Amino acid sequence: MDVVLAVALALAGGAVGGLLGVGGGIVFVPALTVFLGSDQLEAEATSLLVIVPMAIVGTWRQHRLGNVDLRDGVTIGILSVPGVIAGVVVANALPRRALELGFAALCLLVAYRLLKRGLSRPEAEAGATVGE
């Protein structure tokens, strides 16, 4: 593994995770497969591990700013465990190509939704007038 490239990917993934709250996985998985030569399953598994410290630091900072709903976060965290276990079983059973295409479709869907939301005016802004 090229250490300089890995450091650059880590910084980019951390920045994207901090800015957008995506945990960096949206950056790490493609970067690991395209630039560092990992296969899809290895990239997804590595991304899951990398996200742990990022999530801890991001949550700590956002909690200090009052932006974390602890009850919802704990509930979702606990209930996601069975989903993660099922996802790992399915990921290990599927062909690598299916994982690649599925991840690509997810990235396109997320990009579309973000673009659509970014181009539309929020209702609060649409009804606001100057001086309010």
N, C-alpha and C positions, 0 to 999 in steps of 0.2 A: 504494500500500500504506500502510495506517495504521501508522506507525512504533511508536507506543505499543503497539498490539495485537501487532505482530510481536515486540517486546521481551518482552511478557508470554508469548507463545507459546514463545519461545526459552527463557525461564526455566522455564516449566512442563515443556517437553519435556526440558530438561536435568535437572531434578529427578526426573522419572519415569524417565529413562534411568539416572541414578545410583542411584536406589532399587531399581529392578526389573531393570536390565540389559537393557532392551528397545531401547536406542539412541535412544529418543525417537520413532522412526518411527510407533509406535502412536499417538502424540499429534500429531506433525507433519502426517501425511497428512490426517487428518480436519480438523485445524485449518486447514490451508492451503486445503482445498476449501470448508469451511463458512464460515469467518470471513474469509478473505482472497480468496475468489473464484477460486482456481486451479482448472484442470480436473484430473482425476484423474492423468493422465500427467505433467503438469507438477509436481504435488504429490509424486508418487512420486520423480521425478528430483531435485527440490529436496531432499527428505528424505534421499536417498542422499548428497548433497553435505554436508548439515548434519551428518550422523552421523559423518563422518570426524574432525573435531576432538573431538567428544564421545567417540568410541571411543578416541582417542589419550590424552586426559586420564584417562578412566575406567580404561583398561588400566594406565597409569602408576601411578595411585593404588593400584589393586588389586594390582599387581605388588609395590609397596613393602610391602604388607600380607601378601604371600605367598599370595595367592589366585589366581594365574594359572598355568596349566599351559602354558608356552611351546611345548612340542613339539606338543601338541594344537591350540593356537591357530594356530600357523604352518601346520600341516598343513591344518586346516579353511580357513584364509585362502587358501592357495594353490589348494586344490581347489575353492573356491567361485567362482573367476574364470570358468571355463567356464559355470557355472550363472548367473552374473550376465549374461554375454554372451547366453546363450540367453534369459534372462528379459527382457532389453531388446528383443530381436528379437520375442518373442511379445507383449510389452506394446505395442509399436508397431504390431503387426499386428491386435490385438484392438480391437473397438469400445470406446469409453470406458465405456459402460454395463456391459460385461462386467468391466472393471477395477474399477469401483465396487462391483458386486455381489460380486466375488471378494474384494476387500479387506474388505467388510462381513462376509462369511462367515468370513474369517480372524479378524477381531476378535471375532466371536461365539464361535468355537471357542476362541480363547485365553482369553476371559473365562470360558467354561464350565470349561475345564481349571483355571484359577487358582481359581475359586470352589470347584470340587470338591476340589482339593488343600487349600485353606484351611479348608474345613469338616471335613475328615477329620483324625483324629489321626495323626501320624506313628508308625510302629511303635516307634521308639526311645522316644518319650514314653509310649506306651501300656503298655509293659512296665516302665517306671521306677517306682520307689517313692520316697516321701519319704526323704531322707537319703542317696540314692545319689549 
